[in-house]
């Protein structure tokens, strides 16, 4: 089992508002993963940057994620898991954000938990293990 890291955590890391070392250390030997969805979200943020300098910094961050972590795809197997989750949630009258549900589907398909700052959203996904990363947020003094 491993841990898929949600974009909410990486955004906090980029903003220097997250203690990445302590967080990663708290997981012991569990492998960390990134999904193609999270990578896309991070790249989208880079392309929306206000300045060229900010854009380049964010693009380098996304490049490091791709280089340093195994990126899990959204392919046929993951699509089947996602579709079943979406249908189950819809039948229960519950919703989860589109990107979050894709990430959850990928994580479940591979038997991983999701680490996030958005526990409320991910906790609605049946069968998904959720790691609350909020304890590693660095608060402003």
BELVEN-V751881 format. One record per residue. N is the residue number from 0. RES is the residue in one letter. PSI is psi in degrees with one decimal (none if undefined). OMEGA is omega in whole degrees, -180 to 180 (999 if undefined). NEAR is the number of other ideal C-beta (glycine too) atoms within 12 Angstrom. Layout:
# BELVEN-V751881
n=N res=RES psi=PSI omega=OMEGA near=NEAR
n=N res=RES psi=PSI omega=OMEGA near=NEAR
This chain:
# BELVEN-V751881
n=0 res=X psi=144.5 omega=177 near=19
n=1 res=X psi=-170.5 omega=-178 near=26
n=2 res=X psi=122.2 omega=174 near=36
n=3 res=X psi=126.3 omega=-179 near=49
n=4 res=X psi=124.3 omega=-180 near=47
n=5 res=X psi=155.8 omega=-179 near=46
n=6 res=X psi=-27.3 omega=179 near=40
n=7 res=X psi=-36.0 omega=178 near=37
n=8 res=X psi=-45.7 omega=-178 near=41
n=9 res=X psi=-33.8 omega=176 near=39
n=10 res=X psi=-42.9 omega=178 near=28
n=11 res=X psi=-37.9 omega=177 near=27
n=12 res=X psi=-47.7 omega=180 near=33
n=13 res=X psi=-37.1 omega=-178 near=26
n=14 res=X psi=3.4 omega=-179 near=20
n=15 res=X psi=36.9 omega=-179 near=14
n=16 res=X psi=21.6 omega=-175 near=20
n=17 res=X psi=134.4 omega=178 near=28
n=18 res=X psi=86.5 omega=-175 near=20
n=19 res=X psi=-43.8 omega=-177 near=28
n=20 res=X psi=-45.0 omega=180 near=12
n=21 res=X psi=-41.0 omega=179 near=15
n=22 res=X psi=-53.5 omega=-178 near=29
n=23 res=X psi=-40.2 omega=179 near=24
n=24 res=X psi=-32.6 omega=-179 near=13
n=25 res=X psi=-18.3 omega=-178 near=19
n=26 res=X psi=-2.5 omega=179 near=25
n=27 res=X psi=-128.3 omega=-176 near=13
n=28 res=X psi=8.0 omega=179 near=11
n=29 res=X psi=134.6 omega=179 near=21
n=30 res=X psi=142.0 omega=178 near=22
n=31 res=X psi=141.8 omega=-179 near=36
n=32 res=X psi=158.2 omega=173 near=34
n=33 res=X psi=146.0 omega=176 near=40
n=34 res=X psi=161.9 omega=176 near=44
n=35 res=X psi=-28.7 omega=179 near=28
n=36 res=X psi=-47.7 omega=179 near=34
n=37 res=X psi=-42.5 omega=178 near=40
n=38 res=X psi=-43.1 omega=178 near=38
n=39 res=X psi=-42.0 omega=179 near=24
n=40 res=X psi=-40.9 omega=-180 near=32
n=41 res=X psi=-40.4 omega=178 near=37
n=42 res=X psi=-38.2 omega=177 near=26
n=43 res=X psi=-44.9 omega=177 near=19
n=44 res=X psi=-37.4 omega=178 near=26
n=45 res=X psi=-44.1 omega=-178 near=29
n=46 res=X psi=-15.0 omega=177 near=17
n=47 res=X psi=3.4 omega=-177 near=14
n=48 res=X psi=149.6 omega=-178 near=21
n=49 res=X psi=-28.2 omega=-178 near=12
n=50 res=X psi=159.7 omega=177 near=11
n=51 res=X psi=-38.0 omega=179 near=12
n=52 res=X psi=-44.5 omega=179 near=12
n=53 res=X psi=-40.6 omega=179 near=18
n=54 res=X psi=-48.0 omega=-179 near=19
n=55 res=X psi=-40.2 omega=179 near=15
n=56 res=X psi=-44.2 omega=180 near=21
n=57 res=X psi=-37.3 omega=178 near=31
n=58 res=X psi=-39.7 omega=177 near=24
n=59 res=X psi=-38.8 omega=178 near=20
n=60 res=X psi=-47.1 omega=179 near=31
n=61 res=X psi=-39.1 omega=177 near=33
n=62 res=X psi=-40.0 omega=179 near=19
n=63 res=X psi=-39.2 omega=177 near=20
n=64 res=X psi=-46.3 omega=-179 near=35
n=65 res=X psi=-36.1 omega=-179 near=23
n=66 res=X psi=-40.8 omega=-169 near=13
n=67 res=X psi=-16.3 omega=-177 near=20
n=68 res=X psi=150.7 omega=175 near=26
n=69 res=X psi=128.2 omega=-179 near=22
n=70 res=X psi=119.7 omega=-180 near=28
n=71 res=X psi=132.9 omega=-176 near=36
n=72 res=X psi=168.3 omega=166 near=22
n=73 res=X psi=97.9 omega=-178 near=30
n=74 res=X psi=-161.3 omega=-173 near=18
n=75 res=X psi=-47.8 omega=-179 near=12
n=76 res=X psi=-43.8 omega=179 near=18
n=77 res=X psi=-35.6 omega=178 near=28
n=78 res=X psi=-39.0 omega=178 near=18
n=79 res=X psi=-43.0 omega=178 near=17
n=80 res=X psi=-45.4 omega=180 near=31
n=81 res=X psi=-45.5 omega=-178 near=32
n=82 res=X psi=-42.1 omega=179 near=20
n=83 res=X psi=-41.7 omega=178 near=22
n=84 res=X psi=-46.7 omega=-179 near=34
n=85 res=X psi=-43.1 omega=180 near=27
n=86 res=X psi=-43.4 omega=-180 near=16
n=87 res=X psi=-45.7 omega=179 near=24
n=88 res=X psi=-42.4 omega=-180 near=27
n=89 res=X psi=-42.0 omega=180 near=15
n=90 res=X psi=-26.6 omega=178 near=12
n=91 res=X psi=-2.2 omega=180 near=14
n=92 res=X psi=22.5 omega=-179 near=8
n=93 res=X psi=156.0 omega=177 near=19
n=94 res=X psi=154.7 omega=173 near=18
n=95 res=X psi=141.2 omega=180 near=30
n=96 res=X psi=145.3 omega=-175 near=24
n=97 res=X psi=-49.1 omega=-179 near=19
n=98 res=X psi=-40.2 omega=179 near=29
n=99 res=X psi=-38.0 omega=179 near=37
n=100 res=X psi=-36.0 omega=176 near=38
n=101 res=X psi=-46.4 omega=179 near=37
n=102 res=X psi=-44.2 omega=179 near=48
n=103 res=X psi=-42.2 omega=179 near=44
n=104 res=X psi=-42.2 omega=178 near=42
n=105 res=X psi=-47.1 omega=-179 near=41
n=106 res=X psi=-47.7 omega=180 near=41
n=107 res=X psi=-41.2 omega=-180 near=34
n=108 res=X psi=-33.9 omega=-178 near=30
n=109 res=X psi=2.4 omega=178 near=29
n=110 res=X psi=28.3 omega=-179 near=21
n=111 res=X psi=162.0 omega=172 near=34
n=112 res=X psi=170.5 omega=176 near=33
n=113 res=X psi=128.4 omega=174 near=49
n=114 res=X psi=128.6 omega=-173 near=43
n=115 res=X psi=162.2 omega=169 near=41
n=116 res=X psi=0.6 omega=-178 near=30
n=117 res=X psi=57.9 omega=-176 near=30
n=118 res=X psi=-39.5 omega=-177 near=24
n=119 res=X psi=-42.8 omega=-179 near=18
n=120 res=X psi=-52.3 omega=-175 near=27
n=121 res=X psi=-27.1 omega=-178 near=39
n=122 res=X psi=-14.0 omega=177 near=21
n=123 res=X psi=-10.4 omega=-178 near=26
n=124 res=X psi=117.0 omega=-178 near=38
n=125 res=X psi=131.4 omega=175 near=23
n=126 res=X psi=-3.9 omega=-177 near=22
n=127 res=X psi=128.3 omega=172 near=36
n=128 res=X psi=131.3 omega=-177 near=25
n=129 res=X psi=130.7 omega=176 near=32
n=130 res=X psi=115.6 omega=178 near=34
n=131 res=X psi=110.0 omega=-177 near=25
n=132 res=X psi=4.0 omega=-174 near=37
n=133 res=X psi=-23.1 omega=179 near=23
n=134 res=X psi=-9.7 omega=-179 near=18
n=135 res=X psi=5.7 omega=176 near=27
n=136 res=X psi=135.2 omega=178 near=23
n=137 res=X psi=115.1 omega=-179 near=19
n=138 res=X psi=146.9 omega=176 near=11
n=139 res=X psi=141.9 omega=-178 near=7
n=140 res=X psi=none omega=999 near=3
